[in-house]
Every structure is written in structure tokens, then in C-alpha cells.
Amino acid sequence: MSAEASNIAVLARLTPICIDQYSQDPDKVMKHAALMKTNNWERGDYVAKQGWSMIPGEMEVNSKVSRDCATALSKLKG
């Protein structure tokens, strides 16, 4: 259970960074439309490819952050 709680805490800390990076993207409106046309199971990959879920200082994208961010972004109007 502690590992799951840790994962939840990490997502809660990192997903807002991903959303902030999305919000600074000059092409976010066009990219959000493309995200919404993407299948649900592919949205995390789309977010990762845009670089939004690349956390500064990290060497790799965290796929859980990408998926969580994609879920949050899909709830936005664009």
C-alpha cells in the first residue's frame, strides 16, 4: 500500500508540471484538438511526444505522468 500511496503522491506533484508545460505551448489549441482526436489509450504517448510530461531535470518521461496528464488535459476545453 505504501508504494501505491507514493505513486499517487508523485503523480499529484508531477502532473501539474505537465499541465503547466502544455499551457505554455504556443500551439496548445491545435495540439489539444489533435489530442482529442487520439484514442484514449494513445493519449499518454501523444503527451509524451509533445514533451509536456518531460519533467525538468529528468532523463526520461514517466509514462504514468503522461497518462495522468493526458486524462487531465482531455477534460479541458482546449
C-alpha positions in Angstrom: 0.0 0.0 0.0 2.8 2.4 0.7 4.2 2.0 -2.8 0.7 2.9 -4.2 0.5 5.9 -1.9 3.9 7.0 -3.1 2.9 6.7 -6.8 -0.2 8.8 -6.1 1.9 11.4 -4.4 4.3 11.5 -7.3 1.5 11.9 -9.8 -0.1 14.6 -7.7 3.2 16.5 -7.8 4.3 16.0 -11.4 1.1 16.1 -13.3 0.6 19.9 -12.7 4.1 20.4 -14.1 3.0 18.6 -17.3 -0.2 20.7 -17.5 1.8 23.9 -17.0 4.2 22.9 -19.8 1.2 22.3 -22.0 -0.3 25.7 -21.1 3.0 27.4 -22.2 3.0 25.6 -25.6 2.2 28.2 -28.3 0.4 25.6 -30.4 -1.6 24.2 -27.5 -5.0 24.8 -29.1 -4.1 22.9 -32.3 -2.4 20.2 -30.3 -5.3 19.9 -27.8 -7.6 19.3 -30.8 -5.2 16.6 -32.1 -5.1 15.0 -28.6 -8.9 14.8 -28.5 -8.9 13.0 -31.9 -6.4 10.4 -30.5 -7.7 7.2 -29.0 -7.8 7.2 -25.2 -5.2 4.6 -24.8 -2.8 6.6 -27.1 -3.1 9.9 -25.4 -0.3 9.3 -22.9 2.0 8.7 -25.8 0.9 11.8 -27.5 1.5 13.9 -24.4 5.0 12.4 -24.1 5.8 13.1 -27.7 4.9 16.7 -27.2 7.4 16.9 -24.4 4.8 18.2 -21.9 5.4 15.3 -19.5 9.2 15.6 -19.6 9.9 16.9 -16.1 12.9 19.3 -15.9 16.0 17.6 -14.6 14.7 14.1 -15.5 16.3 12.0 -18.2 13.2 10.0 -19.2 9.5 10.6 -19.5 7.4 8.9 -16.8 4.6 7.1 -18.6 2.3 7.3 -15.6 2.7 11.1 -15.6 2.0 11.2 -19.3 -1.2 9.2 -18.9 -2.4 11.2 -15.9 -1.6 14.4 -17.7 -3.5 13.2 -20.8 -6.5 12.4 -18.7 -6.4 15.9 -17.1 -5.9 17.6 -20.5 -8.7 15.7 -22.1 -11.1 17.3 -19.5 -10.1 20.8 -20.6 -11.9 22.7 -23.3 -8.7 23.5 -25.2 
